[in-house]
Amino acid sequence: MDAVFFSLRMETVRKECVIFAMGIRESGNYEILGFYMNPVENHIAYRNVLMDIHERGVEEPLEGIDPPTC
């Protein structure tokens, strides 16, 4: 999961956080699990994303974290 901020024009122009979740199947194929718009990027927003993915049937994911390269 990661988040990107986009400038959106509705009634005014403001930045909105879009969290995207992507999975990789055991076969190596990528799968987009969802895009979620939030006014802020925080732990509550990520928790809500994980809860939604779980409610839609993703069970026991294997989590991998790729450390940033500097």
C-alpha positions as CSV (number, residue, x, y, z in Angstrom):
1,M,0.0,0.0,0.0
2,D,1.1,3.5,-0.7
3,A,-0.5,6.9,-0.9
4,V,-0.3,9.7,-3.4
5,F,-1.7,13.2,-3.1
6,F,-3.5,14.7,-6.0
7,S,-4.9,18.2,-6.5
8,L,-8.6,17.9,-7.0
9,R,-11.0,20.6,-8.2
10,M,-14.4,20.3,-6.7
11,E,-15.8,23.6,-5.3
12,T,-12.2,24.6,-4.6
13,V,-8.8,23.1,-5.4
14,R,-7.4,21.0,-2.6
15,K,-5.1,18.1,-2.2
16,E,-6.7,14.7,-1.5
17,C,-4.9,11.5,-0.5
18,V,-5.5,8.4,-2.6
19,I,-4.3,5.2,-1.0
20,F,-3.8,2.3,-3.4
21,A,-3.5,-1.3,-2.4
22,M,-1.8,-3.9,-4.7
23,G,-1.3,-7.5,-4.2
24,I,0.9,-10.1,-5.8
25,R,-0.4,-13.6,-6.2
26,E,1.8,-16.7,-5.6
27,S,2.0,-17.0,-9.4
28,G,3.7,-13.6,-9.5
29,N,0.8,-11.8,-11.1
30,Y,-0.1,-8.3,-9.8
31,E,-3.6,-7.5,-8.7
32,I,-5.0,-4.1,-7.8
33,L,-7.0,-4.5,-4.6
34,G,-8.4,-1.0,-4.5
35,F,-8.1,2.8,-4.6
36,Y,-9.3,4.7,-1.6
37,M,-9.7,8.5,-1.3
38,N,-9.2,10.2,2.0
39,P,-8.7,13.8,3.1
40,V,-5.6,12.8,5.1
41,E,-3.0,10.0,5.2
42,N,-2.9,8.5,8.7
43,H,-3.2,5.2,10.5
44,I,-7.0,5.3,10.6
45,A,-7.2,5.6,6.8
46,Y,-4.8,2.6,6.3
47,R,-6.8,0.6,8.9
48,N,-10.0,1.3,7.0
49,V,-8.4,0.1,3.7
50,L,-7.2,-3.1,5.4
51,M,-10.6,-3.7,6.9
52,D,-12.3,-3.2,3.5
53,I,-9.9,-5.6,1.8
54,H,-10.5,-8.2,4.5
55,E,-14.3,-7.8,4.2
56,R,-14.1,-8.4,0.5
57,G,-12.5,-11.8,1.1
58,V,-8.7,-11.4,1.3
59,E,-7.6,-13.8,4.0
60,E,-4.2,-14.5,5.6
61,P,-2.1,-12.3,3.3
62,L,1.6,-12.8,3.3
63,E,3.1,-9.4,3.8
64,G,6.3,-8.3,2.3
65,I,8.0,-4.9,2.9
66,D,10.5,-3.6,0.4
67,P,12.8,-1.1,2.1
68,P,13.5,2.1,0.3
69,T,16.8,2.4,-1.5
70,C,18.9,5.4,-1.0
